[in-house]
């Protein structure tokens, strides 16, 4: 048995990642006996717009330094669209920059991101074509689609729920996601991204969505959990947590 401290950089209005990622890791802990604690640092963001996301990114170094002071074992930048909206490949630069920031502050720790985790998870599954659901306005969804396609994964279809208030995104009922997924064009798709957003609740909807689309399902939260666990050497397959947790 091992003990791990997991750090998360989250938007100030985020209410989902600090529930869904710990839940996935709780499921893993029930299998492995490992212990996880969670520690967050917040960056101001209420409206999901390009301007607000850019301002939040500018605050990430401060939040990273404060979180690294807790001697966490890994940090996850838990806002997918904040990174993807910066243009193709941005997760690599931002992860490298924030990892360097923590080292310069005297508390070195690897920083990963939900954006990078989703891409890595889809490649891990061998997905060459996906269909996705986002809560964003259509222009931001288009940026996410372009980002994913820039990583060599074709996006067959995308549904935008067009909610720009981040608190409202966190209040969306995940029970509606399986029927929304049913509306996706999944012809030729290898997987479905049920929530390309860390704030849209989706974990409990995964089993029903997989039954409807008959395809592997991942979300921003499950991909982040998978990469956090992998970085810690603490991964274990667990039920009802999507394709990345079937081993």
Number of C-alpha atoms within 10 A of each C-alpha: 8 11 13 16 16 23 26 26 23 26 26 15 19 23 19 21 26 18 12 20 24 18 16 21 24 17 17 22 21 11 12 15 13 15 16 15 13 13 16 20 20 20 22 17 22 18 16 20 20 15 12 15 23 15 15 20 20 12 13 23 18 15 20 28 22 17 23 26 13 14 15 20 18 21 27 25 29 29 26 23 24 28 27 24 22 18 14 17 16 16 23 14 11 21 20 13 15 24 23 18 21 24 15 11 13 12 19 20 22 18 25 25 25 30 30 26 26 25 20 17 21 25 14 10 14 12 18 18 21 27 24 26 24 24 25 25 16 16 14 22 24 15 17 29 22 18 24 23 17 13 15 13 19 18 21 19 18 24 20 16 16 15 17 16 16 22 20 15 25 19 13 17 12 18 15 12 21 20 13 15 24 13 13 17 16 22 11 11 18 20 24 31 23 29 25 28 28 31 29 30 26 27 24 15 20 26 17 16 25 22 12 13 19 13 16 24 27 28 30 32 32 31 28 27 26 24 23 26 19 12 14 14 9 20 19 18 17 19 13 17 23 22 25 22 19 12 9
